[in-house]
Each structure stands twice: as C-alpha cells, then as structure tokens.
Amino acid sequence: MKIISDIGIQIPQVYLPKPGTDLKKWAVIACDQFTSEPEYWHDVEKIVGDAPSTLNLTFPEVHLEKEGGDQRIQNIQTTMRKYMDDGVLQPRDGLIYVERTVAGKTRKGVVLCLDLEAYDYNKGSSSLIRATEGTIVDRLPPRIKIREGAAMELPHILVLIDDPNRTVIEPLSAAKAKLEKIYDFDLMLDSGHLAGYAVSEEFENKVVEALRGLAKPETFAAKYGIGKDQPVLLFAMGDGNHSLATAKAIWEKMKPQVGMDHPSRYALVEIENVHDDGLEFEPIHRVLFNLKKDLFAELKKTFGDNFSYTEVASGEAMIHKVDSADGQKQAIGLVGGGQKFGVIEIAHASSNLAVGTIQSFIDSFLKDGGAEKVDYVHGEDVVERLALQAGNVGFYLAGMHKSDLFKTVILDGALPRKTFSMGEAREKRFYMEARKIS
C-alpha cells in the first residue's frame, strides 16, 4: 500500500462485499449507538436474519454488560475469516469518496488510513492527528479485547479536517461523474442513503497535494493566528475517539514484536471537512439511571452558592432557556429527577464549558454511588423519554459551534469528553468497508 508519511496517511486496500450482496442488510450503524434502546438492535437483527452483515463482524455495545461476551467475540473473529475465505469480502485498492444523505442533508467524505505513529490521544498532545476530547483509558480494555486477534477492522471513525477553501474533498464531489460508483443504496431503519465512488489515481494525487497544502506550517500558523513553530494539527477526531485510541493502544503493544511495516500501524477512517454544509454538530446529553441519592442535595453540596435552579413549564421552555444562555452563567437543562423540567445555572464554573462542569459532577456522583449508570444520548426527544421514566434524570446541553473546534483544540487542548456529536444517532456512520489488520 502507498504510504504518504509527511501527512500521516496510507492509501488503503479495503474489502467490500461481493456483487449481489444485499447492502441494506450488510451495513449497520456504529456499535456505540442506541445503547439504552435495545429495541433498535432487535429490529436490526430481524432485518439482517441470516444474510451476510457487518452485524456479525461488530459488537453492539448494548450487549457489552451481558453474559456471553467472550463467545460473541470468538464468533465475530470466526465470521471475519469465513467471509474472507468464502469470498463474501473482496479486496479493492485506493481511496473511496463517500456521500451520506440523511434528513435532507448530504455529508461528503474520503475513506483512507491514518498512521497511528502520527497520533497521540494523551492530554497536551501536539501530534499531527489529535483527539478532540478527553480519552478515558479505562474505557479501552473491552474494545481492545474485541480488536485483539481480529483479522479485520470495520471503522465508524469520522475524522475532521479544517478546509474552509474546500480543496480536499469537494473537488471529488464536482468530479464524481468521472469516478466509478462502487455502491449506492438506502440504509436500514430510516437512516438515509449511502453512495461510494472509487477515487482514480489522478484524483488521489490531488487529494494528497491538497492535504499537504493544509499541513504547511505557514498556512497553519496564518489560519489560527499562532506562531510558525506551533505543531500542525491536520486531523482532529470527530466520532470514534475511543476506537482510534484502541487501535493506537494495540499498535503500541504489537510494535516491538512486528516491526514498523505492519497493517496494524494504520487505522481505516473516513475524513470529512468541518465546513461541509451537510455536517452539523449536535450536543450530547446525559441520562442517569436509577438514582440512589438526592440529586439536588448533591448539586448544592458540590456547587454551593454558585448553584441555582429554576423550574420551567415544558421541554420547549427548557431548551430555549439553555440554548439562549448569555454565557455569564452556565445553563444546563434538567429533565426528571423528581421535577419535570428545569434549568440549572452554575456561576464561576471551573470548566470553560457547561458540558465539562456537569461531566465532572456526574463522574463524582457515580463514583459515590449516586446512580446506577450514565448513558450519553442524542436528541432532546430521547433524553426526555428516558429521563422521565421513574428513578431517572437527564441533563440537556447546548451544542458548540463547529467552526470553533480546531482553534479550541489547538489553543486549549482536548475538550471534555462527549462534548459534541457529528449529527444525531441515525446520522452516525454505518459500517461498510473493512480492512485486514493481521
């Protein structure tokens, strides 16, 4: 495979299902979605049946805490080898240009490999490829267990570039009539449409040169108003932060045994332009399940006189008050918790963002046995539905502006975890392409 080390990428060999495969059954959504909605995954299982599917190659996290996890992993790894041996998956070299249409918006991307040697997820990282949110190392072991020993990887990782002049991906969109279409189909369960095109060598070279243009130190420094000695950030994590961190952890463990020329050095991802009109940043809300302690007493104890709470008449009123907060105090919507709807306000917060303030509280609250668990959900309708169930409580958060992402990470470092989401749950990446890693 072709390696372009100065910009930390590899032109991949991907595996796609053979012609005649029912792609609507083949492609399933990222494994970390709908973890508090098992009915979604029951519907997926009914749709797929016995057909070849990425459902059989991935581990939906809705099952993570259930018995039989080791057997599920063994079945996944066996199925990967079977799909390759039986020709269900077939290799193809080169970049893939991808269009995802959902909810009236079309998002554009390019599937390629990132060099894990150019990626560091640790706090204070200055690598070419960086995490945009805090990486929780304790969350890696179950993911490592799934990926270790696997013959293939199937990415739901979306990585962002900051390309306001639209030099990297958008020219492929303009030229797609000249590219070979390799898949084009509707996704299951109202998740829109997916199309993929093979990128010819001519356009591959243009993509590489455009990425090199973004990575020029003088261009980078001028864009963000920083010194030319500041390390370049070319690729910033969008979705799948812990998946890429898992790939990195395994690579660091394997490297001494296998050397530098090994497929595990690279990870298959889709890159997207943060300026894509079809890309929206959505907030990620929190739901605490089965409260064990008095939430309001703990909030007052934690924040003291800086804490205030106002009850409001409806979910709409709560959303309006949070979304229109002027920044003097941090505003967080509250759903359930013995009240129906309200707004928490925190003055003189230690974190710059409301999401960081409430996440710190939630971490401490859970550690002290205040609730059974937390889940991170997309959409105000989901947070309301789950939080209004007896014993639960939800926190509604406003979103961040996507144009602020790169500069914030460059100047301030990684954001609090689960700060933003690239779209809501059904807009997440579906598994389509695979790649051999062993």
N, C-alpha and C positions, 0 to 999 in steps of 0.2 A: 504494500500500500504506500501511496505517496505521502511523505511527511513534510510539512512546512513548519519547521521548528521555530522560526523567528516570530511567528504569530500563534504558536501553540496549537496547531490543528493537524489532523490527518484526514486525507481523502479516504473514506471507508469502503470496505466491502460489506454490503448489507445483505440480509436474507429476507426475501419476500415470499408469501405463499404462492404456490404454483397456479397457473391459469386454471380457471374453473372453480377455485375455492370460493365459497360464499363469504365475501368480505364483511358483510353486515354481521355475521356470526364470528368471524375471525377477530375483528377489532373490538376490544373492551376498554373501558375507561381506566384511568390511573388508579392503582390499587389502594391509594390513601383517601379515596373519596367515599362518601356515603357510609362512613364507619359507624354512625349511630342510626342508620336506616337500612337494616338487614333486608327489608322487603325489596329494595332496589336490586341487591345481589341475587335474591331469589328469582326476580324477573330475568336477570341476565342468564342464570342457569337454565331457566325454561327456554329462553330464546336459543341458546347455544346447543343444548341437547348433547348429542354425540359428535357433532361436527368439529373439525379442526378449529381451534380457537386459542387466542392468547390468554383466555381464562384459564387454560390448562398449563400455562407457562409462567404465571404470576401468582402472587399470594395476596388476595384481597385482605386488607388489614382488619376488616370486620371479623375475620376468623382468628386474628392473632392471639387472643386470650382464650381460645377454645382448646380442648384436648385434640390430639392428633396432628399437631403442627409438624412434628418430625416426619410423619408419614406423608403429609401433604408436600413437604419439601422434596422428599425422595421421589414422589410421583411427578413433581414438576421437572426434576432433573432427568428422570427416565423419559418423560414425554419430549423434552428438548432433543434428546439423542434420537428418539424414534422419528420425530418429524424430519430431522436431517437425513437419517438413514433411508426413510421411505420416500424422500423427495418432496415432502409436503412443503418444505422450505428450500428455496433455490437462491444461489448467490448472484449478486449484481454489484459491479464496481462503480463507484462515483457518488457525487453529491446528489441529493434529491431535493427539488423545490416543492414545497408543500403549501396548499391552500386549505384553510379550515373555515367553513362558513357555518355560523350558528347565530340565532337571534338577530338575523338581519345584518350581521357584520362578517367581514372576511378578514382573517388574520393570515399573514404570509410568513413563511419560514424556510430555512435550509437545514437539512439533516447532514451532520458531519461529526467527526470525532474531535474531542478536546484532549490535549496532552495533560495528563494528571501531574506531570512534573512541573507544569506551569500553574498549578492550582494549590492554594493553601487556604483552608477554611478556619484557621485559628485566628483569634482576636488580634487585631493590629496587622493583619496580613497586608503586604504590598505587592502581591503576585499579579501576573497578567490576567488570571482568572480568579475571581473572588466570590465568597459568599456575601449576600446582601443582608443576611440576618444571622443571629447567633446560632451556632451549631451545638446541639445538645449531644455530647459524646455518649451519654447513657442511652440514647435512642438508637445508636448504631448496632449493638450486638445482634438483635433479631434480624436486622437487614443483612448484616454480614453473614449470618447463618444461612440465609436464603441464597445469597450470591456466591458464597464459597462453594466450590465444587460444581457450580452451574456451567454448562457448556456454552450458554449464550446469555446475552443481556438484551432486554427489551426496554427502551427508555420511555419514561414520561417526563424527562427533564427538559425544561424550557429555559434557555439562557439568552440574556438580552445584550444587544449592542446599542450604543448611543450614536445614531447615524442620522442627524437632522437633515442632511442633504440627500438621503435615500440613495446611497451609492452602491450598497452591497446586495440587498435582496430585491429591491423594487425593479431593477433592470431585468431580472428574470421574469417578473410578472408581465412586463411590457413585451417580452420576447417569448412567452410561453407557447405561442402558436408554432414556434420553430423547435420546441422540445418534445421528446417522446412522452406521451402520457402513459404512466405505468399503473395507476389505479385511480378510480373515480366512482364513489359510491356514497349512499346515505348511511349514517351511523345509527345504531340502535337507540331506542328509548329517547326520541326527540332531541338528539344531540347534534343535529345538523348534518353537514356534508364534508367529506374529505377527498381531496384530489392530490396526486403526486406526479411529478414530472422528472425524468432523468435529465440531469444537467450535463450538457455536452462539454468536451474539453475546452472549447473556445470560451464558453461562459464560465466554466470552472476557473480559468485563469483570471477572468475579470473579477470574480468574487474574491479570489486570493489577493489581487492587487488592491482592490477597494478596502479590504480588511487591513492590509499593510498601510494604506493611507490613514486610516483611523488610528493606527498604532504609532504613528510618527510622534516622537516626543514633543516637537514644536507645535504640532497640530493639537495634541492632547493638552499641553500647557495653556495654549491660547483659548481653547474651548472653555476651560474651567477657571481661568484667571489665576493659575498657580505657577510655581517655578518650574523651569525645564528639567530640574533634577528630580522632580516627583515621579515615582514609578508609574508606568502606564497601566491603567485598568481598561482592558479591551472587552472582556466578557464578564458580565455580572449575573449571578444566579437570579432566575425568575421563579420557577417552580421546580421542585425536586431537589432542594438543597441537601437533604439528608441522604438521598440516593447517590448524589455525586460524592458526598463525603464518605459514604460506604465504599464506593469504588476506589477512592483515594486510600482509605484505610487498608483495604485488601492489597492494593498495589504496593504500598509501603512494606507490608508484611512479606509479599512474594518477591520483591525486587532482589534481595540478596541471593535468592535461590535460582531465579530465572534469567537475570541479567536485564539490560535496558531494552532489548529488542524483543518485546513480548506483547501480545494483544491486550493484556490487562493493564498496560501502561496508558491506554486510551479509553475513553468513555463516549458512547454514542449519545448525541443530544440533538435537539432542534434549536437553532438560534433564530431570534426574532428581533426586529427593530423596536425599541421602546417608543418610537414616534409613529408606529403603524396605526393608522386611523381605526383599524379593527380591534386594537388591543386596549382594553380598559383595566385599570387597577380597581379591584374590589376589596373592601375591608374584610377581614376575617374576624368573626365574632366568637365568643366563648360561651359554652354552656357547662355549668357544674351540675353533676348528677347526685341525687340522694344526699342532701345536706345533712350534716351531723351537728353543726354548730350554728349559733346565731350569727348570721352573716352581717347584719347591721352593727352588732356589738363589736365584731372583729374589724369591720371597716373603721369604726370610730376609734377603736384602740390603736389601729395602725396609723391612721392619718390625723387623729386628734382634731384640733380646731380648724385644720385645713380641709376637713370633710364636711360636705353639706349634701342634702338630698331633697329633691322636690318631686312630689307625685304629679303625674300628668294624666290626662283623660284617656289617651289612646296611644297605640303604637305609632300612629302617624305624627302625633304631637311630640312623642319622644324622639323620633327620627329627626324631625325638623329642628328641635332644640339642640340636639347633638351636632347635626350637620352644619348648623349656622353659628356654632360657638365662636366667639371672637378671639380666643386664644389667651385671654387674661387668666382664665381657669381652664383646666382640662375637664371636658364633659364626656361622660360615659353613660349610655343608656342601660337601664336595669329592667329586666323582664322577669316576673315571678318573684320568688324569694319572700312570699307572704304578702307582697304588694303586686299589683298587676303591671303597671308601667310607671317608670320614674326616671329621673336623671340625677346621677351622682356628679358632683363637681369637686375637684381637688385643686386647692391653691398651693403654690410654692412646691410643686412636684419635683422629685429628684430626677425623674426621667424627662427628656425633652418631648416625648410623645406619650399620649394617653395610653396607647397600647403597652408601652413599657411599664408605665405606672401600675396598670391593672394586672399585667402579667406577673410582676414582682409580688403583688398581693396574693394572686391565685397560687403561685408556687409555694408561698409560705403557708397559706390557708390549707392546701392539700397536704403539705408535709406535717402539719399539726392535726391531721385527721378531720378537717372541716367538711369534707365531702368525699364521696366515693371515687370520683374521677372527673376529668375535664375532657371536653371534645371541642374541636375547632371547626366551625361550620360557616357555610357561605349562604348569604341571602337572609334578609330580615324575616321572611316567612318561615324559614327553618328554625331560626333562633327563637321565634315566638312559639312555634308549635312544640318544640322540645322543652323550652323553659317554662311554659305554662302548665306542664304536667306536674302533678303533686311531688313536692320534695326537690324540685329542680330550680335553678336560677340561671338567667342568661345575661351576658354583657354585650350590648350593641356598641360598635365603634365606627367612627367616621373613617373614610378612606384617605390615603395620601395621594398627592399628585404625582403621576408617573414621571413627569419631567424633572422632578426633584431627586429621583433615585440615585443617579450616578454621582452627582455633586455631593449628596449627603453621605454616600458610602466613602467617597474619596476624602472628604474633609473630617467626617465624624466616625468613620468605621462602620461595622455591621449594625443594622437596625435590630431592635428587639425581635425575637422570633415570632413568626406568624403575624407580621405587620400588614402585609398586603397579599392579595391573590390576583393572579392574572385571569380574571373572569370568575364566574360562579361555577358551581360544581359541574354542571353538564357541559360547560365550555372547556373543561380540562382536556389535556392531551389523551388521545386514545392510543393504545399500543398497536403498532402496525409493522414497523421494521424491527428486525433482530440483527444481532451481530455475534460472531463467535469470539469468545474470550478465553478459550482454553484449547 
